[in-house]
């Protein structure tokens, strides 16, 4: 090597060495200085932002809790079964049990609900649905929660449906203290003296656990106060309802109208206090921690910063010298590394793009359109945020089986293949698209529909979706269903369109797998009002009791197919009715000597939640029916079944005969009344008199709906001895009078003709 080249390499080496030394030294000096003088401010801001997020979650949970209490209380108030114990002094155990069953159902709809009371002022009685009371029905003076008695007596001091923080002691099943937020919905009767109440108690403990992601939050300084400085959440230092209004730091917080933090002495201890702005209830959410706990490590860090900075400087000088010697000779290697880094950057950009667009669609990323567009351009998303958009949501059919068949890695590969197929197909008709993996069985496609012929838009979308479905079925043996959303004005509509698409996916039950659902098409389903077919339900239960599986399957199929013409809410209503009706029927079957332990209502509800088509729903019931039929038919003798069928036939033919009874049926058959009565109940799980009343009631309702006969004429033609008895029996059996039933049912029928 020439002297000239050696000198040149030396100069390059010295230049690079000096540049590296200068850069390292200056950087370390600046960073160390900034960190040294700003550690505490940075830490306080970090802690405040972290705790504010957790405290805000508690506020959101409180609003959600109030929303749940408001909704449930109104449902309870309008519930016809609970109305009997709320407004009347009924002694009918059947009506009371039905109401208590409904009350338990409402309590189980939310994990926040600790208990529900129904207070009837006329009878001075509490009807209780909780885990702590020994009795569901208690007199006012004996009620275990005497604190609520005082609240009810002074109800005027408490606004309706506003949370009342309370702490009560309970002794059952074990002695403990329970903190709760109580909501009142009171109904003052026309005389102005009686006040009936619906009381919903929301668990303070469950609210705390569901809202704070801070480990053992009760021991870590998190608590809530109201506008008067009263503690309204349980804390190891400040139990619920502790009065802190005289504390100076509390008074300082109450003067603030926004969230913030400050450092103050509390009982001689310097503490860091962060708090939120008051919510709509006037509640604030606080976090207090000794200041020394958060600055101890900062003090240590300050001392070590200088030491570490000096060590890094020495280490940097050494490394700089070594690197500068090698840099000149390794330019080629650096170029190769640059290519590798470029490849990794592409992968990183793909992940960042997916994450950002996903958060936009989910509504977790809020920003100005200009900022969103800038991020889109950075990540290579071709969507113009100012243009109109649509979302097409794809979901993999039979996803339960799909997850059993493939592991997580294989499932991701399949989804990547599906997204590639979607992009390739739609890019032929749309210039600006972006597909996003929404996790689990969902893939979203964001369409910028500017410049697209609106007249051909829907046909083009449907054709592309159908091509994708056929291709995936042929190549991957995967079926997918798609939902096409409404049109959104800008990218800010994406969250609404995505939620709309998720709700529309419920109708896959009706349309089936590999279907294309437009959100506009399902609006008609929501306009119809569904009337639950109680007659079919009773027939279903009768067929199950007799072990007639085929007939029972046909009835359940009719009920499910009928409700498919209505909204998804109507479908849930029908399924809930059927499930609880079957549960009650199986308990009766067990009480009458037939062991059927296989039925599990929770397992049935679990299977129904995963059902994707109406056939899946029917199959869930079919399996239960088949198992029950095997049990019943194993105990039944064909001779006895014929005898029961003869009795049912006589009742169906002679129901108009007012003298029809157990004795008259026994006489016509030439058999003992005691024998046929016992036999009939054994194999149908009900008495002959119950069957007679049921047939007469069904005929009476049919005459009320389809004829113009008067109430008296209907009672005679249905076989009742007099109209007064018919009136009382009809109301007890159906919950409304004959006239109300005719008026309400005809109104619903005419309304939707």
Secondary structure by P-SEA (a helix, b strand, c coil): ccaaaaaaaaaaaaaaaaaaaaaaaaaaaaaaaaaaacaaaaaaaaaaaaaaaaaaaaaaaaaaaaaaaaaaaaaaaaccccccccccccccaaaaaaaaaaaaaaaaccccccbbbbbbcccccccccccccccccccccccccaaaaaaaaacccccccccccbbbbbccccbbbbbbbbbbbccccccccbbbbbbbbbbaaaaaaacccccccccccccccccccccccccccccccccccccaaaaaaaaccccbbbbbbccccbbbbbbbccccccbbbbbbccccccaaaaaaaaaaaaaaaaaaaaaaaaaaaaaaacccccaaaaaaaaaaaaaaaaaaaaaaaaaaaaaaaaccccccaaaaaaaaaaacccccccccbbbbbbbbcaaaaaaaaccaaaaaaaaaaaaaaaaaaacccccbbbbbcccccbbbbbbbcccccccaaaaaaaaaaaaaaaaaaaaccbbbbbbbbcccccccaaaaaaaaaaaaccccccccccbbbbcccccccccbbbbccaaaaaaaaaaaaacaaaaaaaaaaaaaaaaccccaaaaaaaaaaaaaaaaaaaaaaaaaccccccccaaaaaaaaaacccaaaaaaaaaaaaaaaaaaaaaaccaaaaaaaaaaaaaaaaccccccccaaaaaaaacccaaaaaaaaaaaccccaaaaaaaaaaaaaaaaaccccccaaaaaaaaccccaaaaaaaaaaaccccaaaaaaaaaaaaaacc
